[in-house]
Structures are given as C-alpha cells and as structure tokens.
Amino acid sequence: MNYSKNKYKIIFFLFLFIINFPLWANPEKNITLPKLLEVSGSLNGISVFLRQVDLTINQERITNPEEALSEYEKELYLKDLTYNGIVEKLMIDLGEKLSPNTQDYLLKLYDLEIIKRQINAEAESATPEGITNLTRYFQTLQKTPPSKKKIRLIHELESAFMATEMSIYSIVSFTRARTETVLKYRNQWNSENIQKLDYQFSKMSDNLEKPTRNQMRMAYLYIYKDFSIDELEELLLHAKDEKRINYTVSFLDSFNRIVVEGVKKGLLSVLKYREKSET
C-alpha cells in the first residue's frame, strides 16, 4: 500500500465547519454545554467531516480497488474516528482550556443574529443541495459579479477566519500521519526519511496555498452572497476578536491531534491485519 500520496482528497468545504469556531466543554464544569453545542453548529460540522471520510473511502474502491479498504478494514481504520469518540475527546480536551468567562463571552457572541446567519449559511453550503447551488452560483458570477468592495471584504473575512491555513494544516497533518505510520511499521523511521518527510510536506503546504485560498474565497462569495456590506464589516470585526481567534487555534490543534491519533491507530491495525492475512 502506498499511503505516502494524498489518496483521500480533502474537499475544501469539509473544513468550512472549522470556521464556525465550534465550542465544547466539560459538562461537569460547564452547564452551558448543551446550549453551546446547539448554537455553534459544531456537531453538524463533525458529522459532515465523517460523512466525507466515509465517501472518499468508498470512492477509493472504484478508483483504486487493489489498495482500497475492505469493509472489515474500514471498520479497523475508523475505530477511533467515530462521532461519539471525537466529541468525547474534544469535550475533555477543550473543556480544560475554556475558562467560564470565555464560555459565557462566546455564548453571547453566538447569540448575535449576524453570527446565527453566518453559521446557517456555512452549514447550508456543506449540504449536497448547497454544493449544487454553489456550482450554479459560480456560473452566474461573470454576468452579475459582486462589487469590488464586497469582494475585498470577503477576501479579508477569509484571511481573518484563517480558513486557508486551517484547511492546509489539516490536509498536511492527515496525509503525514498516514505516511509516518507506514514508515514506522516498515522500520524505516530514521533521520534521513524524517528529513525527506519534512521537506515533502513543507513543499506540499506551499503548493496548496494558492489553489486552496482561491477555492475558499470562491466558496465565501457564495456563502456570503446575501450579506450586505455593513453586515460583512460587522462580521469582520467579530472575526478579529482575540478570544475567538485564540479559541479557533485551540480547537484546530485539538481536533487535528485527535483525528491524527485515530488515523495512525486505524492504519496500523489495517497494516497488521493485511500482513497477518498474507501469511
């Protein structure tokens, strides 16, 4: 199996849920957890992510059947990447990082009508219908393009939300986790290969930056098509909120760590199973 390639392609809309700045906390410490989960759209984002993972694995059976995961191997691979498992670990991890004051502050932020509209627009864009509508919208852009000011604000919004950086970080992290696991399993984890890996994924990040940012900005044009200039300017102010930014970074680190650990464990189980089956 060659897991050094980015076989399971990550489509850009998968990571739109990250810019919702999802909130979790330890239920023993935070009685506002149910409300936070409800208003943030966080759980829906995880569901979207896992559905796409499942879809890409199933598509691999068509495009590359020799290396694709069987149904049993798929179960092994996804054992630590379940909805409940991810949420439970996030609740523990992020619950320790969120102070009561920060939780209350963010809960009030999510209660703003402009933020509610933002979350709903992002959630709609990740549905099958939303993706279809997004494609249709792109076809109309040349005839009825947004104003230059609106385009500028949307570009600033994308940068403030760190959408491109978060997507690339996730893609590279997941891909590297698979490659690293295979090398360690084959006893090829040495300084030479580590250096090669560092260079390979540094170049991968650089190469992904421009196309990913373009995709994100195009998606944002659709997501915020019904927002006025004044509303975009208000969102931009919220996007630059220091507490929101700090939490976003914390969430991304926690989510990636949990998923990367799950990928490594799952792939190692698949490799051991295949080796045992071949003997």
Secondary structure, DSSP 8 states (H G I E B T S, - for coil): --TTS--S---GGGGGGGGG------TTT-TTHHHHHHHH-HHHHHHHHHHHHHHHHHHHHHH-TTTS--HHHHHHHTTT--HHHHHHHHHHHHHTT--HHHHHHHHHHHTSHHHHHHHHHHHHHTSHHHHHHHHHHHHHTTTS---HHHHHHHHHHHHHHTHHHHHHHHHHHHHHHHHHHHHHHTT--SHHHHHHHHHHHHHHHHHHHHHHHHHHHHHHHHHTTT--HHHHHHHHHHHT-HHHHHHHHHHHHHHHHHHHHHHHHHHHHHHHHHHHHH-
